[in-house]
């Protein structure tokens, strides 16, 4: 099980991440509202502004204070570490 740091000491299982999107679009805002109402929303922003929304394969919606690009960079860094360890 590989974890990815999504900021402020919060970690997610890498294999469970389906997508990382910006919270600005209307469909994503509706998704966040629906997730909050049904108890599937996880606020990992620690009171900061939500800059990205991470959707998992269990249909949970994780609110994150990092930009989507930073989450992608952290995801790729972990992938590079794995590749170098395999060699």
N, CA, C and O atoms as a printed pandas DataFrame, in Angstrom:
     atom_number atom_name residue_name chain_id  residue_number  x_coord  y_coord  z_coord
0              1         N          UNK        A               1    0.845   -1.167    0.000
1              2        CA          UNK        A               1    0.000    0.000    0.000
2              3         C          UNK        A               1    0.899    1.241    0.000
3              4         O          UNK        A               1    1.673    1.451    0.934
4              5         N          UNK        A               2    0.794    2.039   -1.025
5              6        CA          UNK        A               2    1.581    3.264   -1.153
6              7         C          UNK        A               2    0.703    4.457   -0.805
7              8         O          UNK        A               2   -0.442    4.547   -1.248
8              9         N          UNK        A               3    1.248    5.371   -0.009
9             10        CA          UNK        A               3    0.515    6.559    0.410
10            11         C          UNK        A               3    1.062    7.794   -0.284
11            12         O          UNK        A               3    2.235    7.844   -0.656
12            13         N          UNK        A               4    0.202    8.786   -0.454
13            14        CA          UNK        A               4    0.617   10.068   -1.016
14            15         C          UNK        A               4    0.228   11.155   -0.015
15            16         O          UNK        A               4   -0.881   11.149    0.518
16            17         N          UNK        A               5    1.136   12.072    0.231
17            18        CA          UNK        A               5    0.900   13.178    1.150
18            19         C          UNK        A               5    0.093   14.250    0.418
19            20         O          UNK        A               5    0.528   14.769   -0.610
20            21         N          UNK        A               6   -1.087   14.577    0.956
21            22        CA          UNK        A               6   -1.914   15.606    0.325
22            23         C          UNK        A               6   -1.915   16.894    1.150
23            24         O          UNK        A               6   -2.793   17.742    0.991
24            25         N          UNK        A               7   -0.935   17.026    2.020
25            26        CA          UNK        A               7   -0.758   18.258    2.778
26            27         C          UNK        A               7   -1.281   18.190    4.200
27            28         O          UNK        A               7   -2.245   17.482    4.489
28            29         N          UNK        A               8   -0.633   18.936    5.083
29            30        CA          UNK        A               8   -1.009   19.062    6.490
30            31         C          UNK        A               8   -1.059   17.720    7.199
31            32         O          UNK        A               8   -1.901   17.506    8.072
32            33         N          UNK        A               9   -0.171   16.824    6.831
33            34        CA          UNK        A               9   -0.091   15.530    7.482
34            35         C          UNK        A               9   -1.155   14.531    7.050
35            36         O          UNK        A               9   -1.288   13.469    7.658
36            37         N          UNK        A              10   -1.907   14.853    6.019
37            38        CA          UNK        A              10   -2.954   13.960    5.527
38            39         C          UNK        A              10   -2.409   13.088    4.401
39            40         O          UNK        A              10   -1.687   13.564    3.525
40            41         N          UNK        A              11   -2.760   11.816    4.436
41            42        CA          UNK        A              11   -2.263   10.855    3.464
42            43         C          UNK        A              11   -3.431   10.113    2.823
43            44         O          UNK        A              11   -4.462    9.885    3.456
44            45         N          UNK        A              12   -3.254    9.744    1.563
45            46        CA          UNK        A              12   -4.240    8.928    0.844
46            47         C          UNK        A              12   -3.529    7.736    0.228
47            48         O          UNK        A              12   -2.341    7.803   -0.088
48            49         N          UNK        A              13   -4.258    6.656    0.063
49            50        CA          UNK        A              13   -3.716    5.492   -0.624
50            51         C          UNK        A              13   -3.709    5.808   -2.121
51            52         O          UNK        A              13   -4.751    6.095   -2.710
52            53         N          UNK        A              14   -2.531    5.751   -2.723
53            54        CA          UNK        A              14   -2.369    6.138   -4.137
54            55         C          UNK        A              14   -3.253    5.349   -5.073
55            56         O          UNK        A              14   -3.832    5.908   -6.004
56            57         N          UNK        A              15   -3.365    4.050   -4.834
57            58        CA          UNK        A              15   -4.109    3.185   -5.738
58            59         C          UNK        A              15   -5.606    3.464   -5.731
59            60         O          UNK        A              15   -6.315    3.033   -6.641
60            61         N          UNK        A              16   -6.095    4.168   -4.731
61            62        CA          UNK        A              16   -7.533    4.449   -4.608
62            63         C          UNK        A              16   -7.939    5.737   -5.303
63            64         O          UNK        A              16   -9.131    5.997   -5.462
64            65         N          UNK        A              17   -6.972    6.554   -5.723
65            66        CA          UNK        A              17   -7.279    7.842   -6.360
66            67         C          UNK        A              17   -7.714    7.611   -7.799
67            68         O          UNK        A              17   -7.024    6.952   -8.576
68            69         N          UNK        A              18   -8.872    8.166   -8.137
69            70        CA          UNK        A              18   -9.395    8.071   -9.494
70            71         C          UNK        A              18   -9.074    9.342  -10.269
71            72         O          UNK        A              18   -8.632    9.279  -11.416
72            73         N          UNK        A              19   -9.300   10.502   -9.639
73            74        CA          UNK        A              19   -8.999   11.761  -10.321
74            75         C          UNK        A              19   -8.755   12.877   -9.321
75            76         O          UNK        A              19   -9.164   12.813   -8.162
76            77         N          UNK        A              20   -8.070   13.908   -9.817
77            78        CA          UNK        A              20   -7.815   15.129   -9.057
78            79         C          UNK        A              20   -8.285   16.280   -9.939
79            80         O          UNK        A              20   -7.773   16.477  -11.041
80            81         N          UNK        A              21   -9.268   17.042   -9.443
81            82        CA          UNK        A              21   -9.879   18.089  -10.254
82            83         C          UNK        A              21   -9.934   19.404   -9.484
83            84         O          UNK        A              21   -9.789   19.439   -8.262
84            85         N          UNK        A              22  -10.146   20.471  -10.224
85            86        CA          UNK        A              22  -10.306   21.792   -9.637
86            87         C          UNK        A              22  -11.734   21.925   -9.104
87            88         O          UNK        A              22  -12.666   21.409   -9.721
88            89         N          UNK        A              23  -11.921   22.603   -7.982
89            90        CA          UNK        A              23  -13.265   22.722   -7.401
90            91         C          UNK        A              23  -14.115   23.832   -8.024
91            92         O          UNK        A              23  -15.220   24.091   -7.547
92            93         N          UNK        A              24  -13.633   24.482   -9.061
93            94        CA          UNK        A              24  -14.309   25.658   -9.607
94            95         C          UNK        A              24  -15.514   25.342  -10.491
95            96         O          UNK        A              24  -16.427   26.163  -10.582
96            97         N          UNK        A              25  -15.547   24.194  -11.138
97            98        CA          UNK        A              25  -16.624   23.874  -12.075
98            99         C          UNK        A              25  -17.923   23.566  -11.326
99           100         O          UNK        A              25  -17.901   22.997  -10.235
100          101         N          UNK        A              26  -19.036   23.944  -11.917
101          102        CA          UNK        A              26  -20.338   23.731  -11.296
102          103         C          UNK        A              26  -20.623   22.247  -11.013
103          104         O          UNK        A              26  -21.146   21.935   -9.943
104          105         N          UNK        A              27  -20.298   21.320  -11.931
105          106        CA          UNK        A              27  -20.567   19.908  -11.613
106          107         C          UNK        A              27  -19.763   19.404  -10.412
107          108         O          UNK        A              27  -20.244   18.567   -9.647
108          109         N          UNK        A              28  -18.554   19.908  -10.249
109          110        CA          UNK        A              28  -17.730   19.501   -9.103
110          111         C          UNK        A              28  -18.308   20.081   -7.824
111          112         O          UNK        A              28  -18.325   19.412   -6.791
112          113         N          UNK        A              29  -18.780   21.319   -7.884
113          114        CA          UNK        A              29  -19.414   21.922   -6.707
114          115         C          UNK        A              29  -20.637   21.118   -6.286
115          116         O          UNK        A              29  -20.858   20.907   -5.093
116          117         N          UNK        A              30  -21.444   20.662   -7.265
117          118        CA          UNK        A              30  -22.603   19.826   -6.949
118          119         C          UNK        A              30  -22.170   18.491   -6.363
119          120         O          UNK        A              30  -22.811   17.973   -5.448
120          121         N          UNK        A              31  -21.087   17.934   -6.887
121          122        CA          UNK        A              31  -20.566   16.668   -6.369
122          123         C          UNK        A              31  -20.149   16.820   -4.909
123          124         O          UNK        A              31  -20.407   15.935   -4.093
124          125         N          UNK        A              32  -19.503   17.943   -4.578
125          126        CA          UNK        A              32  -19.072   18.200   -3.197
126          127         C          UNK        A              32  -20.287   18.302   -2.275
127          128         O          UNK        A              32  -20.294   17.729   -1.186
128          129         N          UNK        A              33  -21.311   19.031   -2.712
129          130        CA          UNK        A              33  -22.522   19.187   -1.906
130          131         C          UNK        A              33  -23.185   17.832   -1.679
131          132         O          UNK        A              33  -23.581   17.515   -0.558
132          133         N          UNK        A              34  -23.309   17.030   -2.740
133          134        CA          UNK        A              34  -23.910   15.695   -2.618
134          135         C          UNK        A              34  -23.103   14.812   -1.669
135          136         O          UNK        A              34  -23.672   14.078   -0.862
136          137         N          UNK        A              35  -21.772   14.886   -1.769
137          138        CA          UNK        A              35  -20.915   14.075   -0.908
138          139         C          UNK        A              35  -21.053   14.496    0.553
139          140         O          UNK        A              35  -21.071   13.648    1.445
140          141         N          UNK        A              36  -21.150   15.791    0.799
141          142        CA          UNK        A              36  -21.319   16.270    2.175
142          143         C          UNK        A              36  -22.649   15.797    2.747
143          144         O          UNK        A              36  -22.718   15.391    3.907
144          145         N          UNK        A              37  -23.699   15.848    1.944
145          146        CA          UNK        A              37  -25.025   15.435    2.411
146          147         C          UNK        A              37  -25.081   13.939    2.710
147          148         O          UNK        A              37  -25.788   13.511    3.622
148          149         N          UNK        A              38  -24.337   13.147    1.941
149          150        CA          UNK        A              38  -24.385   11.694    2.123
150          151         C          UNK        A              38  -23.250   11.165    3.011
151          152         O          UNK        A              38  -23.147    9.956    3.221
152          153         N          UNK        A              39  -22.403   12.055    3.532
153          154        CA          UNK        A              39  -21.338   11.634    4.437
154          155         C          UNK        A              39  -20.126   11.036    3.737
155          156         O          UNK        A              39  -19.350   10.315    4.363
156          157         N          UNK        A              40  -19.951   11.323    2.449
157          158        CA          UNK        A              40  -18.815   10.796    1.697
158          159         C          UNK        A              40  -17.720   11.829    1.502
159          160         O          UNK        A              40  -16.720   11.548    0.842
160          161         N          UNK        A              41  -17.887   13.017    2.061
161          162        CA          UNK        A              41  -16.897   14.085    1.904
162          163         C          UNK        A              41  -15.890   14.027    3.053
163          164         O          UNK        A              41  -16.251   13.831    4.214
164          165         N          UNK        A              42  -14.626   14.202    2.697
165          166        CA          UNK        A              42  -13.544   14.236    3.680
166          167         C          UNK        A              42  -12.811   15.559    3.478
167          168         O          UNK        A              42  -12.222   15.800    2.424
168          169         N          UNK        A              43  -12.854   16.411    4.498
169          170        CA          UNK        A              43  -12.194   17.719    4.394
170          171         C          UNK        A              43  -10.780   17.604    4.931
171          172         O          UNK        A              43  -10.561   17.597    6.143
172          173         N          UNK        A              44   -9.818   17.513    4.017
173          174        CA          UNK        A              44   -8.410   17.417    4.399
174          175         C          UNK        A              44   -7.694   18.742    4.177
175          176         O          UNK        A              44   -6.466   18.783    4.101
176          177         N          UNK        A              45   -8.461   19.825    4.072
177          178        CA          UNK        A              45   -7.858   21.134    3.815
178          179         C          UNK        A              45   -7.450   21.848    5.099
179          180         O          UNK        A              45   -6.770   22.873    5.044
180          181         N          UNK        A              46   -7.853   21.325    6.246
181          182        CA          UNK        A              46   -7.498   21.900    7.556
182          183         C          UNK        A              46   -7.870   23.380    7.664
183          184         O          UNK        A              46   -7.100   24.183    8.190
184          185         N          UNK        A              47   -9.041   23.728    7.168
185          186        CA          UNK        A              47   -9.530   25.098    7.273
186          187         C          UNK        A              47   -9.026   26.043    6.203
187          188         O          UNK        A              47   -9.416   27.210    6.177
188          189         N          UNK        A              48   -8.181   25.570    5.335
189          190        CA          UNK        A              48   -7.666   26.400    4.235
190          191         C          UNK        A              48   -8.643   26.345    3.062
191          192         O          UNK        A              48   -9.589   25.557    3.066
192          193         N          UNK        A              49   -8.405   27.183    2.067
193          194        CA          UNK        A              49   -9.234   27.182    0.872
194          195         C          UNK        A              49   -9.039   25.862    0.114
195          196         O          UNK        A              49   -7.915   25.383   -0.037
196          197         N          UNK        A              50  -10.141   25.287   -0.358
197          198        CA          UNK        A              50  -10.073   24.062   -1.147
198          199         C          UNK        A              50   -9.594   24.413   -2.546
199          200         O          UNK        A              50  -10.240   25.179   -3.261
200          201         N          UNK        A              51   -8.445   23.842   -2.936
201          202        CA          UNK        A              51   -7.872   24.129   -4.250
202          203         C          UNK        A              51   -7.940   22.934   -5.184
203          204         O          UNK        A              51   -7.772   23.077   -6.395
204          205         N          UNK        A              52   -8.188   21.749   -4.624
205          206        CA          UNK        A              52   -8.376   20.573   -5.473
206          207         C          UNK        A              52   -9.324   19.605   -4.779
207          208         O          UNK        A              52   -9.461   19.593   -3.556
208          209         N          UNK        A              53   -9.966   18.801   -5.602
209          210        CA          UNK        A              53  -10.894   17.794   -5.124
210          211         C          UNK        A              53  -10.386   16.454   -5.640
211          212         O          UNK        A              53  -10.169   16.280   -6.839
212          213         N          UNK        A              54  -10.202   15.515   -4.728
213          214        CA          UNK        A              54   -9.710   14.190   -5.089
214          215         C          UNK        A              54  -10.874   13.218   -4.981
215          216         O          UNK        A              54  -11.516   13.108   -3.937
216          217         N          UNK        A              55  -11.134   12.515   -6.078
217          218        CA          UNK        A              55  -12.205   11.527   -6.102
218          219         C          UNK        A              55  -11.565   10.148   -6.004
219          220         O          UNK        A              55  -10.610    9.848   -6.720
220          221         N          UNK        A              56  -12.096    9.309   -5.112
221          222        CA          UNK        A              56  -11.540    7.983   -4.908
222          223         C          UNK        A              56  -12.445    6.917   -5.522
223          224         O          UNK        A              56  -13.584    7.194   -5.898
224          225         N          UNK        A              57  -11.927    5.705   -5.617
225          226        CA          UNK        A              57  -12.703    4.613   -6.194
226          227         C          UNK        A              57  -13.837    4.151   -5.283
227          228         O          UNK        A              57  -14.725    3.424   -5.728
228          229         N          UNK        A              58  -13.819    4.559   -4.023
229          230        CA          UNK        A              58  -14.911    4.236   -3.097
230          231         C          UNK        A              58  -15.982    5.320   -3.113
231          232         O          UNK        A              58  -16.882    5.322   -2.272
232          233         N          UNK        A              59  -15.887    6.242   -4.070
233          234        CA          UNK        A              59  -16.841    7.341   -4.268
234          235         C          UNK        A              59  -16.766    8.393   -3.168
235          236         O          UNK        A              59  -17.709    9.161   -2.981
236          237         N          UNK        A              60  -15.643    8.435   -2.434
237          238        CA          UNK        A              60  -15.424    9.498   -1.470
238          239         C          UNK        A              60  -14.850   10.712   -2.206
239          240         O          UNK        A              60  -14.171   10.583   -3.226
240          241         N          UNK        A              61  -15.141   11.882   -1.664
241          242        CA          UNK        A              61  -14.658   13.141   -2.223
242          243         C          UNK        A              61  -13.779   13.787   -1.156
243          244         O          UNK        A              61  -14.248   14.110   -0.065
244          245         N          UNK        A              62  -12.502   13.972   -1.483
245          246        CA          UNK        A              62  -11.540   14.525   -0.529
246          247         C          UNK        A              62  -11.220   15.954   -0.940
247          248         O          UNK        A              62  -10.764   16.197   -2.058
248          249         N          UNK        A              63  -11.459   16.899   -0.037
249          250        CA          UNK        A              63  -11.164   18.307   -0.294
250          251         C          UNK        A              63   -9.743   18.587    0.173
251          252         O          UNK        A              63   -9.382   18.283    1.310
252          253         N          UNK        A              64   -8.947   19.163   -0.704
253          254        CA          UNK        A              64   -7.523   19.332   -0.448
254          255         C          UNK        A              64   -7.119   20.791   -0.662
255          256         O          UNK        A              64   -7.652   21.462   -1.545
256          257         N          UNK        A              65   -6.179   21.276    0.144
257          258        CA          UNK        A              65   -5.712   22.657    0.036
258          259         C          UNK        A              65   -4.597   22.827   -0.994
259          260         O          UNK        A              65   -4.198   23.955   -1.284
260          261         N          UNK        A              66   -4.091   21.730   -1.549
261          262        CA          UNK        A              66   -3.039   21.822   -2.565
262          263         C          UNK        A              66   -3.645   21.989   -3.953
263          264         O          UNK        A              66   -4.742   21.506   -4.230
264          265         N          UNK        A              67   -2.912   22.680   -4.815
265          266        CA          UNK        A              67   -3.323   22.791   -6.215
266          267         C          UNK        A              67   -3.258   21.407   -6.869
267          268         O          UNK        A              67   -2.437   20.582   -6.469
268          269         N          UNK        A              68   -4.106   21.140   -7.863
269          270        CA          UNK        A              68   -4.064   19.842   -8.539
270          271         C          UNK        A              68   -2.682   19.496   -9.095
271          272         O          UNK        A              68   -2.280   18.333   -9.080
272          273         N          UNK        A              69   -1.961   20.494   -9.579
273          274        CA          UNK        A              69   -0.619   20.258  -10.119
274          275         C          UNK        A              69    0.343   19.769   -9.043
275          276         O          UNK        A              69    1.185   18.909   -9.303
276          277         N          UNK        A              70    0.221   20.314   -7.835
277          278        CA          UNK        A              70    1.098   19.885   -6.732
278          279         C          UNK        A              70    0.788   18.456   -6.318
279          280         O          UNK        A              70    1.692   17.683   -6.000
280          281         N          UNK        A              71   -0.499   18.107   -6.323
281          282        CA          UNK        A              71   -0.869   16.727   -6.002
282          283         C          UNK        A              71   -0.287   15.799   -7.067
283          284         O          UNK        A              71    0.247   14.738   -6.745
284          285         N          UNK        A              72   -0.391   16.198   -8.329
285          286        CA          UNK        A              72    0.176   15.406   -9.421
286          287         C          UNK        A              72    1.685   15.263   -9.262
287          288         O          UNK        A              72    2.224   14.173   -9.457
288          289         N          UNK        A              73    2.370   16.342   -8.914
289          290        CA          UNK        A              73    3.820   16.278   -8.709
290          291         C          UNK        A              73    4.181   15.305   -7.594
291          292         O          UNK        A              73    5.136   14.540   -7.725
292          293         N          UNK        A              74    3.429   15.329   -6.505
293          294        CA          UNK        A              74    3.702   14.403   -5.401
294          295         C          UNK        A              74    3.414   12.969   -5.824
295          296         O          UNK        A              74    4.125   12.043   -5.436
296          297         N          UNK        A              75    2.370   12.793   -6.620
297          298        CA          UNK        A              75    2.039   11.471   -7.139
298          299         C          UNK        A              75    3.175   10.959   -8.019
299          300         O          UNK        A              75    3.587    9.805   -7.900
300          301         N          UNK        A              76    3.679   11.819   -8.901
301          302        CA          UNK        A              76    4.761   11.439   -9.805
302          303         C          UNK        A              76    6.072   11.205   -9.063
303          304         O          UNK        A              76    6.839   10.318   -9.437
304          305         N          UNK        A              77    6.341   11.982   -8.022
305          306        CA          UNK        A              77    7.552   11.779   -7.221
306          307         C          UNK        A              77    7.560   10.388   -6.608
307          308         O          UNK        A              77    8.587    9.709   -6.610
308          309         N          UNK        A              78    6.430    9.970   -6.092
309          310        CA          UNK        A              78    6.344    8.634   -5.503
310          311         C          UNK        A              78    6.534    7.564   -6.567
311          312         O          UNK        A              78    7.153    6.532   -6.306
312          313         N          UNK        A              79    6.006    7.802   -7.767
313          314        CA          UNK        A              79    6.176    6.837   -8.860
314          315         C          UNK        A              79    7.644    6.723   -9.248
315          316         O          UNK        A              79    8.136    5.623   -9.503
316          317         N          UNK        A              80    8.347    7.852   -9.295
317          318        CA          UNK        A              80    9.762    7.842   -9.648
318          319         C          UNK        A              80   10.579    7.107   -8.583
319          320         O          UNK        A              80   11.522    6.387   -8.911
320          321         N          UNK        A              81   10.218    7.288   -7.309
321          322        CA          UNK        A              81   10.905    6.590   -6.230
322          323         C          UNK        A              81   10.738    5.082   -6.382
323          324         O          UNK        A              81   11.688    4.321   -6.195
324          325         N          UNK        A              82    9.531    4.660   -6.720
325          326        CA          UNK        A              82    9.275    3.239   -6.908
326          327         C          UNK        A              82   10.096    2.674   -8.058
327          328         O          UNK        A              82   10.668    1.589   -7.955
328          329         N          UNK        A              83   10.147    3.435   -9.171
329          330        CA          UNK        A              83   10.909    2.990  -10.341
330          331         C          UNK        A              83   12.381    2.842  -10.005
331          332         O          UNK        A              83   13.018    1.871  -10.412
332          333         N          UNK        A              84   12.924    3.796   -9.268
333          334        CA          UNK        A              84   14.352    3.736   -8.942
334          335         C          UNK        A              84   14.642    2.596   -7.955
335          336         O          UNK        A              84   15.725    2.012   -7.993
336          337         N          UNK        A              85   13.708    2.282   -7.092
337          338        CA          UNK        A              85   13.890    1.195   -6.128
338          339         C          UNK        A              85   13.849   -0.162   -6.829
339          340         O          UNK        A              85   14.517   -1.101   -6.395
340          341         N          UNK        A              86   13.076   -0.275   -7.904
341          342        CA          UNK        A              86   12.956   -1.535   -8.629
342          343         C          UNK        A              86   14.215   -1.851   -9.401
343          344         O          UNK        A              86   14.507   -3.022   -9.644
344          345         N          UNK        A              87   14.973   -0.835   -9.796
345          346        CA          UNK        A              87   16.165   -1.054  -10.626
346          347         C          UNK        A              87   17.319   -1.579   -9.854
347          348         O          UNK        A              87   18.387   -1.811  -10.420
